[in-house]
Amino acid sequence: MILDKNKFQVIVVGGGLAGLISSICLQRSGVNTLLVEKKEYPFHRVCGEYISNEVKPFLEKMNLFPQHLKPSELNRFILSDIKGNIAEVDLPLGGFGISRFQLDDFLYQKALEAGVEVKTKSEVSDISFFEDEFNVSLKNGEQLNSEFVINAYGKRSKLDKAFDRDFIKKKSPFLGVKYHVKVDFPKDVIGLYNFQGGYCGVSHVEDDTVNICYLSRRENLKQYGYIAEMEKAILFQNPILKDIFENSDMLFERPEVINEISFEQKASVENHMLMAGDTAGLITPLCGNGMAMAIHSGFLASEAIIDFYKGKLKNRSEVEVQYSEIWLKHFSKRLWVGRKTQNLFGHQFRSGLSVGLVKIFPSLAKNLIKQTHGEVF
């Protein structure tokens, strides 16, 4: 038993889906866990807010499915090229839509119920490993120690620079923008609409709210200076997007924006730290299941550590090997397919070709969707 109030068996850095799921699983298994999140719940994140049903049985079994929030049920996929031509297929597994504002807060409350110690409004400035123990430094000067660390701090962080990770050395050409709106849009559809240099996802979350989230090349914003001007000049070239935006009642004072989104390969273990969620690898948004991957990887990271404390794994090296191998098994192919598929989007000719192929060969589109989604677990 750890008696030092600043020492834990596991410290989880980042309170998104991967961090919350891993901390809940660990604490419920009797592993003393601290979760550190730099913001205060609830808050919005730039996210497509669609979750593949591959994780629904797991969430239901763990009593972590937010049925009371009445998430939308999504089972149709509509693809549009830049000119507004569309093709439609059924989603093989289907999914559900729920805002991160609601879902993350719900899981945060579940973490507290499980006994996870949570530090919100706390930012990790550095993590070092020495003599088989981690020292976690907070920005306020507080020093914490743990036997294991799970990093689940998201797509990009100052910590990536501190760890000298390879992907952070490369300039990323993408930015992400998100709105919540009220607009007339089919409740069972997730739509993916191309524009020059990017694509926009549209789907319902809870409370008849529609999430609009798009990925654009930064050069679009650089050319027009302001997001609103860029949208009118670039996104509105797609008549469907123009209609959606012009008929939307915007629920945010300003959009949520994130810069420097990188789809470069990342390592799932760095200096003995387990990386989960977007910290381990970011799937392209057009694949629509980054949230499911975060949930699954958070569980897998916790499972490896739990196996160690149960005596199934002998040492730290075995924990790292198990997690690395199972992470690659579940996610590496999906990320590769996502990166290759992204080349078909954000370009007039290629997006038109994609829509044409989906119309002629809907089974091909369904197979591609399956390639970027996992098995039910």
C-alpha positions in Angstrom: 0.0 0.0 0.0 1.3 3.5 -0.9 1.1 5.9 2.1 2.8 8.9 0.6 0.1 11.3 -0.5 2.2 12.4 -3.5 2.9 8.9 -4.7 0.6 6.7 -6.7 0.8 3.4 -8.5 -0.3 5.1 -11.7 -0.5 8.7 -12.8 -2.7 9.3 -15.9 -1.9 12.6 -17.7 -4.9 14.0 -19.6 -8.5 13.6 -18.8 -10.0 12.9 -22.2 -11.6 9.6 -23.2 -8.5 7.5 -23.0 -7.4 9.0 -19.7 -10.8 8.7 -18.1 -11.4 5.2 -19.2 -7.9 4.0 -18.2 -8.2 5.6 -14.7 -11.6 4.2 -14.1 -10.5 0.7 -15.1 -7.4 0.9 -13.0 -9.1 2.2 -9.8 -11.9 -0.3 -10.1 -9.3 -3.0 -10.1 -7.7 -1.7 -6.9 -4.8 0.2 -8.5 -4.2 3.6 -6.8 -4.6 6.1 -9.6 -4.3 9.9 -10.0 -5.7 11.7 -13.1 -4.3 15.1 -14.0 -6.3 17.3 -16.4 -5.3 20.9 -17.2 -8.9 22.2 -17.7 -12.0 22.0 -15.5 -15.0 19.9 -16.5 -17.2 20.3 -18.4 -15.6 21.8 -21.4 -15.7 21.5 -25.2 -13.1 19.9 -27.4 -12.6 20.0 -31.2 -14.0 16.6 -32.1 -16.3 14.9 -34.6 -18.3 13.5 -31.6 -19.2 10.3 -33.4 -18.4 7.0 -31.7 -18.5 3.6 -33.5 -20.6 1.0 -31.9 -17.5 -1.2 -31.6 -17.1 0.1 -28.1 -20.8 0.2 -27.0 -20.9 -3.3 -25.5 -17.8 -2.5 -23.4 -19.3 0.8 -22.2 -22.5 -0.9 -21.3 -20.8 -3.7 -19.5 -18.8 -1.2 -17.4 -21.8 0.9 -16.7 -20.2 3.7 -18.7 -22.7 4.2 -21.5 -24.5 7.5 -21.0 -28.0 6.3 -22.0 -29.6 9.1 -19.9 -28.1 11.7 -22.1 -29.9 10.2 -25.1 -27.1 10.1 -27.6 -28.1 10.1 -31.3 -28.2 6.9 -33.2 -26.2 7.1 -36.5 -26.5 4.4 -39.1 -26.2 6.2 -42.5 -23.2 7.8 -44.1 -23.4 10.5 -46.8 -20.4 11.6 -48.8 -20.3 14.7 -50.9 -17.7 16.0 -53.3 -16.8 19.7 -53.6 -19.6 20.4 -56.1 -22.2 18.9 -53.8 -22.8 15.6 -55.6 -23.6 12.9 -53.0 -23.4 9.2 -52.4 -24.9 7.3 -49.5 -24.2 3.9 -47.8 -25.3 2.3 -44.5 -22.7 2.3 -41.7 -21.7 -1.4 -41.2 -21.7 -1.2 -37.4 -23.4 2.1 -36.9 -22.5 4.4 -34.1 -23.8 7.1 -31.7 -23.3 10.9 -31.4 -22.6 12.6 -28.1 -20.8 15.8 -27.2 -17.5 15.7 -25.5 -18.9 18.4 -23.1 -21.4 15.9 -21.8 -19.5 12.6 -22.2 -16.3 13.7 -20.7 -18.1 15.2 -17.7 -20.1 12.0 -17.3 -17.0 9.8 -17.2 -15.3 12.3 -14.9 -18.1 11.8 -12.4 -17.7 8.0 -12.9 -14.0 8.3 -12.2 -14.7 10.2 -8.9 -17.3 7.5 -7.9 -14.6 4.8 -8.5 -12.2 6.6 -6.2 -9.8 8.1 -8.7 -8.0 11.1 -7.3 -8.4 13.9 -9.9 -6.4 17.1 -10.2 -8.2 19.5 -12.5 -6.8 22.9 -13.6 -3.4 21.2 -13.2 -0.8 21.1 -16.0 2.1 18.6 -16.2 5.3 20.4 -17.2 7.7 17.4 -17.3 8.0 13.7 -16.5 11.2 12.0 -15.7 12.1 8.3 -15.1 14.8 7.3 -12.6 15.5 4.2 -10.6 12.3 2.4 -11.8 10.0 5.4 -10.8 8.4 8.3 -12.4 8.6 11.9 -11.2 5.8 14.0 -12.5 6.3 17.8 -12.3 3.3 20.1 -12.3 3.4 23.7 -13.6 2.6 25.0 -10.0 5.8 23.4 -8.7 4.1 20.3 -7.2 6.1 17.1 -7.5 4.4 13.7 -7.8 5.7 10.1 -8.1 4.3 6.9 -9.5 5.3 3.4 -10.6 3.6 3.8 -14.0 2.5 6.7 -16.2 -0.2 6.7 -18.9 0.0 9.7 -21.2 -3.4 10.6 -22.7 -3.0 14.3 -23.1 -4.3 14.5 -26.7 -3.2 15.4 -30.2 -0.4 17.8 -29.3 1.2 19.1 -26.2 4.2 21.0 -24.8 5.1 17.6 -23.3 5.7 16.2 -26.8 8.5 18.8 -27.2 9.8 17.9 -23.7 9.9 14.3 -24.7 11.5 15.2 -28.1 9.0 13.1 -30.0 9.7 12.8 -33.7 6.3 14.0 -35.0 6.5 17.3 -33.1 9.6 18.3 -35.2 7.5 18.5 -38.4 5.2 21.3 -39.2 1.6 20.1 -39.6 -0.5 21.7 -42.4 -3.9 21.1 -40.7 -6.3 23.0 -38.4 -9.6 21.8 -36.9 -12.7 23.9 -36.3 -15.9 22.9 -34.4 -19.4 24.4 -33.9 -22.6 23.2 -32.2 -25.7 24.4 -34.0 -29.4 24.0 -34.4 -30.2 23.1 -38.0 -32.5 20.8 -39.9 -30.4 17.7 -40.5 -31.2 14.0 -40.6 -30.8 12.5 -37.1 -29.4 9.2 -38.3 -26.8 10.5 -40.7 -23.2 11.3 -40.4 -22.3 13.5 -43.4 -18.8 14.1 -44.8 -18.6 17.1 -47.1 -15.6 17.9 -49.2 -14.2 21.4 -49.8 -11.0 22.6 -51.4 -8.2 21.6 -49.0 -10.4 19.8 -46.4 -13.6 18.1 -45.4 -16.4 18.7 -42.9 -18.3 16.2 -40.8 -21.9 16.9 -39.7 -24.0 14.8 -37.4 -26.4 15.0 -34.4 -25.3 14.7 -30.8 -27.7 14.9 -27.9 -30.6 17.4 -27.4 -31.3 17.9 -31.1 -27.9 19.6 -31.4 -25.8 19.2 -34.5 -22.0 19.0 -34.4 -20.1 20.6 -37.3 -16.4 19.8 -37.3 -14.0 20.3 -40.2 -10.4 19.8 -41.0 -8.8 22.4 -43.3 -5.3 23.1 -44.6 -3.9 26.0 -42.8 -3.1 27.8 -46.1 -6.8 28.3 -46.5 -6.9 30.4 -43.3 -3.6 32.1 -44.1 -5.1 33.2 -47.5 -8.3 34.8 -46.0 -7.1 35.8 -42.6 -10.3 35.0 -40.6 -12.2 31.8 -40.1 -15.6 33.3 -41.2 -14.0 34.7 -44.4 -12.3 31.4 -45.2 -15.6 29.5 -44.7 -17.4 31.8 -47.1 -14.7 31.6 -49.7 -13.7 28.0 -49.4 -16.4 25.8 -47.6 -19.3 27.6 -49.3 -18.1 26.3 -52.7 -19.8 23.2 -51.6 -23.5 24.1 -51.9 -24.5 21.6 -49.2 -22.1 23.2 -46.7 -23.3 26.7 -47.7 -26.9 25.7 -47.0 -26.0 24.1 -43.6 -24.0 27.1 -42.4 -26.4 29.7 -43.6 -29.4 28.0 -42.0 -27.7 27.2 -38.7 -28.4 28.8 -35.4 -24.9 28.9 -33.9 -24.7 27.8 -30.2 -21.1 28.9 -29.6 -20.0 32.6 -29.3 -17.0 31.5 -31.3 -15.9 28.2 -32.8 -13.5 25.8 -31.0 -10.2 25.7 -32.9 -7.1 23.6 -32.8 -3.9 24.1 -34.8 -1.1 21.9 -35.8 -3.1 18.6 -36.2 -0.6 15.9 -37.1 -1.3 12.4 -38.5 2.4 11.4 -38.4 3.2 8.0 -36.8 3.8 8.0 -33.1 5.2 5.5 -30.6 2.8 3.8 -28.2 5.5 3.6 -25.6 8.0 6.4 -24.9 10.7 6.2 -22.2 8.6 3.6 -20.3 5.4 5.7 -20.5 2.3 4.2 -22.1 0.7 6.5 -24.7 -3.0 6.2 -25.2 -5.7 7.9 -27.4 -4.5 10.6 -29.8 -1.2 10.8 -27.9 -0.3 7.3 -29.3 -1.7 8.0 -32.8 -4.3 10.2 -34.5 -6.7 8.7 -37.1 -7.8 11.0 -39.8 -11.3 12.5 -38.9 -12.9 11.3 -42.1 -12.7 7.8 -40.6 -14.9 9.0 -37.8 -13.8 6.7 -35.0 -11.0 8.5 -33.1 -13.3 8.5 -30.0 -13.7 4.7 -30.2 -10.0 4.2 -30.6 -9.3 6.4 -27.5 -11.8 4.4 -25.4 -10.3 1.1 -26.6 -6.6 2.2 -26.1 -7.4 3.5 -22.6 -8.7 0.1 -21.7 -5.8 -1.7 -23.2 -3.2 0.5 -21.4 -5.0 -0.1 -18.1 -5.3 -3.8 -18.8 -1.5 -4.2 -19.2 -0.8 -2.5 -15.9 -3.6 -4.4 -14.1 -2.0 -7.7 -15.4 1.2 -6.6 -13.8 -0.3 -6.0 -10.4 -2.2 -9.3 -10.6 1.1 -11.1 -11.3 0.3 -12.1 -14.8 3.3 -9.9 -16.1 6.6 -10.1 -14.3 8.1 -6.7 -14.8 7.8 -3.3 -16.5 9.4 -4.6 -19.8 6.6 -7.2 -20.1 4.0 -4.5 -19.5 5.5 -2.3 -22.3 5.8 -5.2 -24.7 2.2 -6.4 -24.1 0.8 -2.9 -24.6 3.0 -2.2 -27.7 2.0 -5.4 -29.4 -1.7 -5.2 -28.7 -1.8 -1.5 -29.7 -0.2 -2.4 -33.0 -2.6 -5.3 -33.5 -5.7 -3.1 -33.0 -4.7 0.2 -34.4 -1.7 0.3 -36.8 -3.6 -0.9 -39.9 -6.5 1.5 -39.2 -4.2 4.5 -39.0 -2.4 3.5 -42.2 -5.7 3.0 -44.1 -6.9 6.4 -42.7 -3.7 8.2 -43.9 -4.0 6.7 -47.4 -7.8 7.3 -47.7 -7.3 11.0 -46.7 -5.5 11.5 -50.1 -8.9 11.1 -51.8 -10.4 14.1 -49.9 -10.2 17.9 -50.1 -9.5 17.9 -53.9 -12.1 18.5 -56.6 -11.2 15.6 -58.9 -10.4 13.0 -56.3 -13.4 13.8 -54.1 -15.6 13.5 -57.2 -14.0 10.2 -58.1 -14.7 9.0 -54.5 -18.3 9.9 -54.7 -18.6 8.1 -58.1 -17.0 5.0 -56.8 -19.3 4.9 -53.7 -22.3 5.2 -56.0 -21.1 2.4 -58.3 -19.5 0.1 -55.7 -21.2 0.7 -52.3 -19.8 -2.6 -51.0 -16.3 -1.2 -51.6 -17.1 1.9 -49.5 -18.5 -0.3 -46.7 -15.3 -2.4 -46.8 -13.2 0.7 -46.5 -15.2 1.8 -43.5 -14.7 -1.6 -41.9 -10.9 -1.3 -42.5 -10.8 1.9 -40.4 -13.1 0.5 -37.6 -12.4 -2.2 -35.1 -14.1 -5.3 -34.0 -16.7 -5.1 -31.2 -15.0 -5.7 -27.9 
